Amino acid sequence: AVFCRITATTRIFEQAFRSARSPYQIVGGVSFYERQEVKDVVSYLNLINNPKDDLAFSRVVNVPPRGLGKTSFERLIAFARDHELTLLDAARRAREAPGLKEKAIRAFLDFVSLYDELAALRDHPAEMVILQTMEKTGYRQHLKDESRGEGEDRLANLEELITAAREFDQEHPGATIQDFLAD
């Protein structure tokens, strides 16, 4: 048994158990890569790596909150379906989507602009892409603004993700975010 006082430290143990193909169970907590903040950042990375990943788009388009409501998102989905587009491509054409209000159109177009900026980092080392993603999206600040205890724990988890990326970059010089995600 391995006891941890700080949940952010479980990643190292989980990684070691996975590498050794040794079964493990987390009791009283959530697996590192299943934590909301880690899944959010990894979803950004997945979208950067694959612009056709509608699941990743769905998870991050309003994270941190951009003022997009359920109805606006459903209208974008319907538009994408009707025109056989990915959600990212539909967001690029948000002005054409019927029923979207100007605020939602602006939010979708701003997200596309953010995506384009992040996608330019696709071939860079994982640590740099994660750091830039957290800063450019405002996700780090969003967590800092959260209620004291929970926001700090979530930031600690993201710092551990950055550590994982740094270690990966050191072990695999020249690797990209795609390689990190595959690992």
C-alpha positions as CSV (number, residue, x, y, z in Angstrom):
1,A,0.0,0.0,0.0
2,V,1.1,3.5,-0.7
3,F,-0.3,6.3,1.4
4,C,-0.2,9.9,0.1
5,R,-1.1,13.0,2.0
6,I,-1.2,15.2,-1.0
7,T,-3.3,14.0,-3.9
8,A,-1.2,15.7,-6.5
9,T,1.7,13.3,-5.8
10,T,-0.2,10.2,-6.8
11,R,0.7,10.7,-10.5
12,I,4.2,9.3,-10.0
13,F,2.9,6.2,-8.3
14,E,0.2,5.7,-10.9
15,Q,2.7,6.1,-13.7
16,A,5.1,3.6,-12.1
17,F,2.3,1.0,-11.6
18,R,1.1,1.5,-15.2
19,S,4.6,1.2,-16.6
20,A,5.1,-2.0,-14.6
21,R,1.7,-3.3,-15.7
22,S,0.9,-3.7,-12.0
23,P,-2.8,-3.3,-11.1
24,Y,-3.6,-0.6,-8.6
25,Q,-6.6,1.0,-7.0
26,I,-7.0,4.5,-5.7
27,V,-9.0,4.6,-2.5
28,G,-10.6,7.9,-1.2
29,G,-9.6,9.9,-4.3
30,V,-9.7,10.1,-8.0
31,S,-7.0,8.9,-10.4
32,F,-4.6,11.7,-11.5
33,Y,-5.7,11.8,-15.1
34,E,-9.3,11.6,-14.2
35,R,-9.3,14.9,-12.2
36,Q,-11.3,17.7,-13.7
37,E,-8.5,20.2,-14.2
38,V,-6.2,17.6,-15.7
39,K,-8.9,16.4,-18.0
40,D,-9.6,20.0,-19.1
41,V,-5.9,20.7,-20.0
42,V,-5.5,17.3,-21.6
43,S,-8.6,18.0,-23.7
44,Y,-7.1,21.3,-24.8
45,L,-4.0,19.3,-25.8
46,N,-6.1,16.8,-27.6
47,L,-7.9,19.5,-29.6
48,I,-4.5,21.2,-30.4
49,N,-3.3,17.8,-31.7
50,N,-6.5,16.9,-33.5
51,P,-8.9,19.7,-34.6
52,K,-11.5,17.1,-35.4
53,D,-11.8,16.0,-31.8
54,D,-15.4,17.1,-31.1
55,L,-15.3,15.6,-27.6
56,A,-12.3,17.7,-26.6
57,F,-13.9,20.8,-28.2
58,S,-17.1,20.1,-26.2
59,R,-15.2,19.9,-23.0
60,V,-13.1,23.1,-23.4
61,V,-15.1,25.5,-25.5
62,N,-16.6,27.1,-22.3
63,V,-13.6,26.4,-19.9
64,P,-13.0,28.7,-18.3
65,P,-16.5,30.2,-18.8
66,R,-16.9,32.2,-21.9
67,G,-20.6,32.9,-21.5
68,L,-21.8,30.1,-23.8
69,G,-25.0,28.6,-22.7
70,K,-26.5,25.2,-23.4
71,T,-28.8,26.5,-26.1
72,S,-26.0,28.2,-28.0
73,F,-23.9,25.1,-27.9
74,E,-26.9,22.9,-29.1
75,R,-27.4,25.3,-32.0
76,L,-23.8,25.0,-33.0
77,I,-24.0,21.2,-32.8
78,A,-27.1,21.2,-35.0
79,F,-25.4,23.5,-37.5
80,A,-22.3,21.3,-37.5
81,R,-24.5,18.2,-38.1
82,D,-26.5,19.8,-40.9
83,H,-23.4,20.9,-42.7
84,E,-21.2,17.8,-41.9
85,L,-18.7,19.9,-40.1
86,T,-16.5,19.4,-37.0
87,L,-17.5,21.5,-34.1
88,L,-14.4,23.6,-34.5
89,D,-15.2,24.3,-38.2
90,A,-18.8,25.1,-37.2
91,A,-17.5,27.6,-34.6
92,R,-15.4,29.2,-37.4
93,R,-18.6,29.7,-39.3
94,A,-20.7,30.7,-36.2
95,R,-22.1,33.8,-38.0
96,E,-23.9,31.3,-40.4
97,A,-25.4,29.3,-37.6
98,P,-29.1,30.0,-37.3
99,G,-30.4,31.3,-34.0
100,L,-27.0,32.2,-32.4
101,K,-27.0,35.6,-30.6
102,E,-24.1,38.0,-31.2
103,K,-22.6,37.2,-27.8
104,A,-22.4,33.5,-28.6
105,I,-21.0,34.2,-32.1
106,R,-18.3,36.4,-30.6
107,A,-17.5,33.7,-27.9
108,F,-17.2,31.0,-30.6
109,L,-15.1,33.2,-32.8
110,D,-12.8,34.2,-29.9
111,F,-12.4,30.5,-29.1
112,V,-11.4,29.7,-32.7
113,S,-8.9,32.5,-32.6
114,L,-7.5,31.1,-29.3
115,Y,-7.4,27.7,-30.8
116,D,-5.5,28.9,-33.9
117,E,-2.9,30.5,-31.6
118,L,-2.5,27.3,-29.6
119,A,-2.4,25.1,-32.6
120,A,0.7,27.0,-33.8
121,L,2.4,25.3,-30.8
122,R,1.6,21.8,-31.9
123,D,5.2,20.8,-32.7
124,H,6.7,22.3,-29.5
125,P,7.7,20.4,-26.4
126,A,4.9,19.3,-24.1
127,E,5.8,21.5,-21.1
128,M,5.8,24.6,-23.2
129,V,2.5,23.8,-24.8
130,I,0.9,23.1,-21.5
131,L,2.2,26.3,-19.9
132,Q,1.1,28.4,-22.9
133,T,-2.3,26.7,-22.9
134,M,-2.9,27.5,-19.3
135,E,-1.8,31.1,-19.7
136,K,-3.5,31.9,-23.0
137,T,-6.8,30.3,-22.1
138,G,-6.9,32.0,-18.7
139,Y,-7.3,28.6,-17.0
140,R,-4.5,29.2,-14.4
141,Q,-6.1,32.5,-13.4
142,H,-9.5,30.9,-13.4
143,L,-8.3,28.3,-10.8
144,K,-6.6,31.0,-8.8
145,D,-9.8,32.9,-8.6
146,E,-11.7,29.8,-7.3
147,S,-12.4,29.4,-3.6
148,R,-9.2,29.1,-1.7
149,G,-8.8,25.4,-0.8
150,E,-10.1,23.8,-3.9
151,G,-8.4,26.1,-6.4
152,E,-5.0,25.6,-4.8
153,D,-5.4,21.8,-4.9
154,R,-6.4,22.0,-8.5
155,L,-3.4,24.2,-9.3
156,A,-1.1,21.7,-7.5
157,N,-2.5,19.0,-9.8
158,L,-1.7,21.1,-12.9
159,E,1.8,21.8,-11.6
160,E,2.2,18.0,-11.3
161,L,1.0,17.7,-15.0
162,I,3.6,20.3,-16.0
163,T,6.2,18.2,-14.1
164,A,5.1,15.1,-16.0
165,A,5.5,17.0,-19.3
166,R,8.9,18.3,-18.2
167,E,10.1,14.8,-17.4
168,F,8.8,13.5,-20.7
169,D,10.5,16.3,-22.6
170,Q,13.8,15.5,-20.9
171,E,13.5,11.8,-21.6
172,H,12.4,12.3,-25.2
173,P,14.3,15.3,-26.7
174,G,12.5,16.6,-29.8
175,A,9.2,15.1,-28.9
176,T,6.0,17.0,-29.5
177,I,2.6,17.2,-27.7
178,Q,1.4,14.4,-29.9
179,D,4.1,12.2,-28.5
180,F,3.3,13.2,-24.9
181,L,-0.4,12.4,-25.4
182,A,0.5,9.0,-26.9
183,D,2.6,8.3,-23.8
